[in-house]
Amino acid sequence: MSTKWTPSLAVGVPAIDEQHQELFARVGRLIEAMKASDPAEVGRLMDFLGEYVVEHFRMEEGLMQRYGYPDFQLHKAAHDRFIQDYGELRHKFDIKGAKSFVTLQAKSWLGDWLVAHVSGTDMSLARWLQRAVRAQQARAG
């Protein structure tokens, strides 16, 4: 799968879309740094992604809770699993370095997970949020 942001991945919630675009850009840079065997840049990008994704997930989860998203637990479980898997991948990378199978694993897993999560799980969330916001506005209006 491509790790490039495309308009088809827009979920229609500006805050989420902006963060997704940043995630895609950084994953793309990470893959390029891995191809270039630049361990310092890989380390910096892995640190950034590890922190940024937690912030992004918190924001999404806050919206889910605020609007009573019915699949909150399932979506949160996907986030929690990603954080756990990312931590394990990061640990392997720290031990084995950039010139290993870990690099190949990171290249395919990160991009594939990001595209699948945004185009599936996050699209469902966005549809729910858009309906919930419209309903809230109609009640207030």
Residue frames as a rotation matrix with the C-alpha (Angstrom) as fourth column:
MET 1
0.575 0.818 0.000 0.00
0.818 -0.575 0.000 0.00
0.000 0.000 -1.000 0.00
SER 2
-0.083 -0.550 0.831 1.04
0.442 -0.768 -0.464 3.57
0.893 0.329 0.307 -0.59
THR 3
-0.112 0.001 -0.994 1.91
0.977 -0.185 -0.110 5.68
-0.184 -0.983 0.020 2.42
LYS 4
-0.954 -0.152 0.257 1.01
0.223 -0.936 0.272 8.89
0.199 0.317 0.927 0.64
TRP 5
-0.452 0.815 -0.362 -1.96
0.178 -0.315 -0.932 10.95
-0.874 -0.486 -0.003 1.75
THR 6
-0.873 0.304 0.382 -4.72
0.360 -0.130 0.924 11.18
0.331 0.944 0.004 -0.86
PRO 7
-0.670 0.672 0.315 -8.01
-0.707 -0.707 0.007 13.07
0.227 -0.218 0.949 -0.73
SER 8
0.071 0.724 -0.686 -9.84
-0.286 0.674 0.681 9.73
0.956 0.147 0.255 -0.63
LEU 9
-0.354 -0.281 -0.892 -8.46
0.703 0.549 -0.452 9.33
0.617 -0.787 0.003 2.93
ALA 10
-0.824 0.135 0.550 -10.08
-0.355 -0.880 -0.317 12.55
0.441 -0.456 0.773 4.15
VAL 11
-0.678 0.592 -0.436 -12.59
0.725 0.636 -0.263 11.74
0.122 -0.495 -0.860 6.87
GLY 12
-0.054 0.704 0.708 -14.22
0.460 -0.612 0.644 15.16
0.887 0.360 -0.290 6.80
VAL 13
0.888 0.161 -0.431 -13.31
0.459 -0.361 0.812 16.20
-0.025 -0.919 -0.395 10.33
PRO 14
0.744 -0.599 0.296 -10.68
-0.214 -0.633 -0.744 18.94
0.633 0.491 -0.599 9.88
ALA 15
0.390 -0.638 0.664 -8.72
-0.909 -0.153 0.387 18.30
-0.145 -0.754 -0.640 13.10
ILE 16
0.493 -0.172 0.853 -8.49
-0.040 0.975 0.220 14.58
-0.869 -0.142 0.474 12.36
ASP 17
0.903 -0.123 0.411 -7.64
0.428 0.191 -0.883 15.11
0.030 0.974 0.225 8.69
GLU 18
0.672 -0.692 0.262 -4.82
-0.591 -0.715 -0.374 17.54
0.446 0.097 -0.890 9.55
GLN 19
0.215 -0.599 0.772 -3.28
-0.805 0.338 0.487 15.10
-0.553 -0.726 -0.409 11.98
HIS 20
0.664 0.045 0.747 -3.65
0.252 0.926 -0.280 12.21
-0.704 0.374 0.603 9.55
GLN 21
0.927 -0.338 0.161 -1.86
0.057 -0.298 -0.953 14.22
0.370 0.893 -0.257 6.86
GLU 22
0.368 -0.819 0.440 0.99
-0.917 -0.397 0.029 14.89
0.151 -0.415 -0.897 9.29
LEU 23
0.325 -0.209 0.922 1.17
-0.410 0.848 0.337 11.18
-0.852 -0.487 0.190 10.18
PHE 24
0.868 0.014 0.497 1.33
0.406 0.558 -0.724 10.17
-0.288 0.830 0.479 6.52
ALA 25
0.773 -0.617 0.149 4.04
-0.361 -0.621 -0.696 12.76
0.522 0.484 -0.702 5.84
ARG 26
0.203 -0.733 0.650 6.16
-0.965 -0.039 0.258 11.58
-0.164 -0.679 -0.715 8.76
VAL 27
0.494 -0.023 0.869 5.71
-0.048 0.997 0.053 7.89
-0.868 -0.068 0.491 7.96
GLY 28
0.957 -0.149 0.248 6.81
0.261 0.074 -0.963 8.68
0.125 0.986 0.109 4.40
ARG 29
0.502 -0.812 0.298 9.88
-0.723 -0.583 -0.371 10.50
0.475 -0.029 -0.880 5.72
LEU 30
0.282 -0.362 0.888 10.61
-0.715 0.538 0.447 7.60
-0.640 -0.761 -0.107 8.06
ILE 31
0.772 0.044 0.634 10.51
0.295 0.859 -0.418 5.13
-0.563 0.509 0.651 5.18
GLU 32
0.844 -0.503 0.187 12.84
-0.028 -0.389 -0.921 7.36
0.536 0.772 -0.342 3.15
ALA 33
0.319 -0.744 0.587 15.25
-0.941 -0.320 0.106 7.63
0.109 -0.587 -0.803 6.11
MET 34
0.450 -0.117 0.885 15.19
-0.296 0.916 0.272 3.83
-0.842 -0.385 0.378 6.43
LYS 35
0.924 -0.096 0.371 15.94
0.377 0.405 -0.833 3.43
-0.070 0.909 0.410 2.72
ALA 36
0.624 -0.703 0.342 18.83
-0.311 -0.624 -0.716 5.88
0.717 0.341 -0.608 3.10
SER 37
0.352 -0.446 -0.823 20.11
0.755 0.655 -0.032 3.99
0.553 -0.610 0.567 6.16
ASP 38
-0.354 -0.367 0.860 20.08
-0.161 -0.882 -0.442 7.19
0.921 -0.295 0.253 8.22
PRO 39
-0.243 0.281 -0.928 19.79
0.771 0.637 -0.009 5.86
0.589 -0.718 -0.371 11.79
ALA 40
-0.900 -0.097 -0.425 19.80
0.364 -0.703 -0.610 9.30
-0.240 -0.704 0.668 13.43
GLU 41
-0.724 0.674 -0.145 16.89
-0.663 -0.624 0.414 10.53
0.188 0.396 0.899 11.31
VAL 42
-0.247 0.625 -0.740 15.08
0.062 0.772 0.632 7.20
0.967 0.110 -0.230 11.73
GLY 43
-0.557 -0.029 -0.830 15.42
0.801 0.247 -0.546 7.52
0.221 -0.968 -0.115 15.49
ARG 44
-0.949 0.198 -0.247 14.13
-0.107 -0.935 -0.339 11.11
-0.298 -0.295 0.908 15.48
LEU 45
-0.514 0.791 -0.331 11.16
-0.679 -0.141 0.720 10.20
0.523 0.595 0.610 13.31
MET 46
-0.274 0.403 -0.874 10.34
0.396 0.875 0.279 7.12
0.876 -0.269 -0.399 15.34
ASP 47
-0.794 -0.027 -0.607 10.41
0.588 -0.287 -0.756 9.24
-0.154 -0.958 0.243 18.50
PHE 48
-0.852 0.487 -0.190 8.17
-0.511 -0.854 0.099 11.83
-0.114 0.182 0.977 16.89
LEU 49
-0.358 0.753 -0.551 5.69
-0.427 0.393 0.814 9.25
0.830 0.528 0.181 15.62
GLY 50
-0.489 0.130 -0.862 5.59
0.644 0.721 -0.256 7.45
0.588 -0.681 -0.436 18.95
GLU 51
-0.808 0.160 -0.567 4.64
0.375 -0.603 -0.704 10.71
-0.454 -0.782 0.427 20.69
TYR 52
-0.806 0.481 -0.347 2.43
-0.589 -0.710 0.385 12.21
-0.061 0.514 0.855 17.98
VAL 53
-0.514 0.636 -0.575 0.30
-0.064 0.640 0.766 9.13
0.855 0.430 -0.288 17.53
VAL 54
-0.572 0.300 -0.763 -0.50
0.816 0.304 -0.492 9.07
0.085 -0.904 -0.419 21.25
GLU 55
-0.790 0.278 -0.546 -1.62
-0.070 -0.926 -0.372 12.72
-0.609 -0.256 0.751 21.04
HIS 56
-0.710 0.519 -0.476 -3.68
-0.615 -0.128 0.778 11.96
0.342 0.845 0.410 17.94
PHE 57
-0.521 0.518 -0.679 -5.33
0.403 0.850 0.339 8.95
0.752 -0.097 -0.652 19.52
ARG 58
-0.697 0.244 -0.674 -6.17
0.629 -0.241 -0.739 10.99
-0.343 -0.939 0.015 22.65
MET 59
-0.790 0.401 -0.463 -7.83
-0.489 -0.868 0.083 13.63
-0.369 0.293 0.882 20.51
GLU 60
-0.562 0.587 -0.582 -9.88
-0.398 0.424 0.813 11.05
0.725 0.689 -0.005 18.61
GLU 61
-0.539 0.330 -0.775 -10.82
0.662 0.734 -0.147 9.24
0.520 -0.593 -0.615 21.80
GLY 62
-0.833 0.236 -0.500 -11.90
0.218 -0.691 -0.690 12.52
-0.508 -0.684 0.524 23.40
LEU 63
-0.652 0.613 -0.447 -14.23
-0.755 -0.467 0.461 13.17
0.074 0.638 0.767 20.46
MET 64
-0.522 0.443 -0.728 -15.58
0.037 0.865 0.500 9.63
0.852 0.234 -0.468 20.71
GLN 65
-0.641 0.249 -0.726 -16.37
0.767 0.246 -0.593 10.08
0.031 -0.937 -0.349 24.39
ARG 66
-0.868 0.280 -0.410 -17.81
-0.155 -0.937 -0.312 13.57
-0.472 -0.207 0.857 23.94
TYR 67
-0.399 0.720 -0.568 -20.26
-0.911 -0.239 0.336 12.40
0.106 0.652 0.751 21.28
GLY 68
0.089 0.491 0.867 -20.99
-0.677 0.668 -0.309 8.94
-0.731 -0.559 0.391 22.72
TYR 69
-0.137 -0.218 -0.966 -19.46
-0.940 0.336 0.057 6.92
0.312 0.916 -0.250 19.90
PRO 70
0.736 0.582 0.346 -20.90
-0.670 0.697 0.255 3.39
-0.093 -0.420 0.903 20.26
ASP 71
0.842 -0.477 -0.252 -17.75
0.322 0.819 -0.476 1.63
0.434 0.319 0.843 18.99
PHE 72
0.642 -0.600 0.478 -15.45
-0.709 -0.701 0.072 3.51
0.292 -0.386 -0.875 21.37
GLN 73
0.499 -0.467 0.730 -14.04
-0.474 0.558 0.681 0.39
-0.725 -0.686 0.057 23.05
LEU 74
0.689 -0.216 0.692 -13.29
0.589 0.723 -0.360 -1.32
-0.423 0.656 0.625 19.74
HIS 75
0.781 -0.392 0.486 -11.65
0.159 -0.628 -0.762 1.77
0.604 0.672 -0.428 18.27
LYS 76
0.598 -0.562 0.571 -9.66
-0.801 -0.452 0.394 2.41
0.037 -0.693 -0.720 21.45
ALA 77
0.623 -0.354 0.697 -8.52
-0.015 0.886 0.464 -1.23
-0.782 -0.300 0.547 21.42
ALA 78
0.746 -0.367 0.556 -7.13
0.644 0.181 -0.744 -0.70
0.172 0.912 0.372 17.89
HIS 79
0.650 -0.515 0.558 -5.27
-0.402 -0.857 -0.323 2.38
0.645 -0.014 -0.764 19.14
ASP 80
0.596 -0.404 0.694 -3.93
-0.698 0.166 0.696 0.54
-0.397 -0.900 -0.183 22.19
ARG 81
0.731 -0.302 0.612 -2.79
0.398 0.917 -0.022 -2.38
-0.555 0.260 0.790 20.04
PHE 82
0.742 -0.473 0.475 -0.98
0.330 -0.359 -0.873 -0.03
0.583 0.805 -0.110 17.65
ILE 83
0.578 -0.531 0.619 0.83
-0.738 -0.664 0.120 1.66
0.348 -0.526 -0.776 20.53
GLN 84
0.592 -0.343 0.729 1.89
-0.354 0.702 0.618 -1.73
-0.724 -0.624 0.295 21.92
ASP 85
0.723 -0.297 0.624 3.02
0.635 0.641 -0.431 -3.02
-0.272 0.708 0.652 18.51
TYR 86
0.745 -0.456 0.487 4.82
-0.005 -0.734 -0.679 0.24
0.667 0.503 -0.549 17.73
GLY 87
0.602 -0.513 0.612 6.63
-0.790 -0.269 0.552 0.06
-0.118 -0.815 -0.567 21.07
GLU 88
0.592 -0.362 0.720 7.77
0.121 0.923 0.365 -3.49
-0.797 -0.129 0.590 20.30
LEU 89
0.747 -0.301 0.593 8.92
0.635 0.056 -0.771 -2.47
0.198 0.952 0.233 16.83
ARG 90
0.723 -0.482 0.494 10.79
-0.441 -0.873 -0.207 0.50
0.532 -0.068 -0.844 18.25
HIS 91
0.585 -0.500 0.638 12.48
-0.573 0.302 0.762 -1.74
-0.574 -0.812 -0.109 20.81
LYS 92
0.631 -0.334 0.701 13.56
0.559 0.822 -0.112 -4.18
-0.538 0.462 0.705 18.07
PHE 93
0.772 -0.332 0.542 14.88
0.326 -0.526 -0.786 -1.30
0.546 0.783 -0.298 16.00
ASP 94
0.701 -0.512 0.496 16.86
-0.701 -0.624 0.346 0.04
0.133 -0.591 -0.796 18.96
ILE 95
0.477 -0.502 0.721 18.47
-0.255 0.706 0.660 -3.37
-0.841 -0.499 0.208 19.41
LYS 96
0.301 -0.290 0.909 19.01
0.688 0.725 0.004 -4.41
-0.660 0.624 0.418 15.79
GLY 97
-0.506 -0.543 -0.670 19.42
0.018 -0.783 0.622 -1.09
-0.862 0.302 0.406 13.99
ALA 98
0.140 0.603 -0.785 18.34
-0.688 -0.511 -0.515 0.14
-0.712 0.613 0.344 10.59
LYS 99
-0.273 -0.303 -0.913 19.93
-0.920 0.360 0.156 -2.58
0.281 0.882 -0.377 8.49
SER 100
-0.928 0.027 0.371 17.70
-0.145 0.894 -0.425 -5.46
-0.343 -0.448 -0.825 9.47
PHE 101
-0.646 0.761 0.049 14.43
0.629 0.495 0.600 -7.19
0.433 0.419 -0.798 8.90
VAL 102
-0.227 0.545 -0.807 12.94
0.769 -0.408 -0.492 -4.73
-0.597 -0.733 -0.326 11.40
THR 103
-0.698 -0.077 -0.712 13.30
-0.254 -0.903 0.347 -2.00
-0.669 0.423 0.611 8.79
LEU 104
-0.895 0.395 -0.205 11.34
-0.080 0.309 0.948 -4.03
0.438 0.865 -0.245 6.24
GLN 105
-0.416 0.754 -0.509 8.73
0.894 0.440 -0.078 -4.82
0.165 -0.488 -0.857 8.86
ALA 106
-0.370 0.233 -0.900 8.38
0.416 -0.824 -0.384 -1.16
-0.831 -0.516 0.208 9.79
LYS 107
-0.905 -0.030 -0.425 8.09
-0.331 -0.577 0.747 -0.04
-0.268 0.816 0.512 6.17
SER 108
-0.711 0.664 -0.233 5.23
0.118 0.439 0.890 -2.37
0.694 0.605 -0.391 5.37
TRP 109
-0.347 0.614 -0.709 3.44
0.923 0.356 -0.143 -2.46
0.165 -0.704 -0.691 8.72
LEU 110
-0.610 0.088 -0.788 3.32
0.356 -0.857 -0.371 1.29
-0.708 -0.507 0.492 9.41
GLY 111
-0.861 0.253 -0.441 2.00
-0.498 -0.591 0.635 2.27
-0.100 0.766 0.635 6.02
ASP 112
-0.645 0.638 -0.421 -0.44
0.176 0.660 0.730 -0.61
0.744 0.397 -0.538 5.74
TRP 113
-0.428 0.489 -0.760 -1.80
0.901 0.166 -0.401 -0.05
-0.070 -0.856 -0.512 9.25
LEU 114
-0.723 0.101 -0.684 -2.19
0.074 -0.972 -0.222 3.69
-0.687 -0.211 0.695 8.74
VAL 115
-0.819 0.427 -0.384 -4.06
-0.510 -0.235 0.827 3.36
0.263 0.873 0.410 5.44
ALA 116
-0.523 0.642 -0.561 -6.30
0.421 0.766 0.486 0.55
0.741 0.018 -0.671 6.71
HIS 117
-0.496 0.319 -0.807 -7.10
0.824 -0.120 -0.554 2.32
-0.274 -0.940 -0.203 9.98
VAL 118
-0.766 0.188 -0.615 -7.87
-0.193 -0.979 -0.058 5.69
-0.613 0.074 0.786 8.38
SER 119
-0.748 0.460 -0.478 -9.89
-0.561 -0.053 0.826 4.27
0.355 0.886 0.298 5.47
GLY 120
-0.343 0.638 -0.689 -11.88
0.349 0.768 0.537 1.91
0.872 -0.057 -0.486 7.69
THR 121
-0.165 0.243 -0.956 -12.06
0.981 0.144 -0.133 2.55
0.106 -0.959 -0.262 11.42
ASP 122
-0.730 -0.175 -0.660 -11.57
0.364 -0.918 -0.160 6.31
-0.578 -0.357 0.734 11.25
MET 123
-0.868 0.493 0.052 -14.04
-0.163 -0.384 0.909 6.72
0.468 0.781 0.413 8.36
SER 124
-0.122 0.840 -0.528 -16.70
0.663 0.465 0.586 5.04
0.738 -0.278 -0.614 10.50
LEU 125
-0.279 -0.065 -0.958 -15.87
0.886 -0.403 -0.231 7.34
-0.371 -0.913 0.170 13.39
ALA 126
-0.964 -0.147 -0.220 -16.03
0.063 -0.934 0.350 10.41
-0.257 0.324 0.910 11.14
ARG 127
-0.560 0.827 0.048 -19.47
0.126 0.028 0.992 9.48
0.819 0.562 -0.120 9.79
TRP 128
0.075 0.559 -0.826 -20.70
0.933 0.254 0.257 9.08
0.353 -0.789 -0.503 13.38
LEU 129
-0.511 -0.353 -0.784 -19.16
0.682 -0.722 -0.120 12.39
-0.524 -0.596 0.609 14.48
GLN 130
-0.981 0.148 0.126 -20.65
-0.021 -0.725 0.689 14.28
0.193 0.673 0.714 11.56
ARG 131
-0.168 0.971 -0.167 -24.15
0.362 0.218 0.906 12.93
0.917 0.092 -0.388 12.36
ALA 132
0.052 0.146 -0.988 -23.71
0.997 0.054 0.061 13.63
0.062 -0.988 -0.142 16.08
VAL 133
-0.803 -0.391 -0.449 -22.57
0.425 -0.905 0.026 17.21
-0.417 -0.170 0.893 15.48
ARG 134
-0.785 0.580 0.216 -25.46
-0.066 -0.426 0.902 17.87
0.616 0.694 0.373 13.08
ALA 135
0.062 0.841 -0.537 -27.93
0.646 0.377 0.664 16.45
0.761 -0.388 -0.519 15.62
GLN 136
-0.217 -0.229 -0.949 -26.42
0.931 -0.340 -0.131 18.58
-0.293 -0.912 0.287 18.38
GLN 137
-0.981 -0.169 -0.094 -26.63
0.127 -0.928 0.350 21.69
-0.146 0.331 0.932 16.22
ALA 138
-0.487 0.870 0.077 -30.26
0.131 -0.015 0.991 20.93
0.863 0.493 -0.107 15.31
ARG 139
0.158 0.520 -0.839 -31.17
0.917 0.239 0.320 20.60
0.368 -0.820 -0.439 19.00
ALA 140
-0.399 -0.413 -0.818 -29.41
0.739 -0.673 -0.021 23.86
-0.542 -0.613 0.574 19.84
GLY 141
-0.946 -0.218 0.241 -30.65
0.325 -0.649 0.687 25.74
0.007 0.729 0.685 16.79
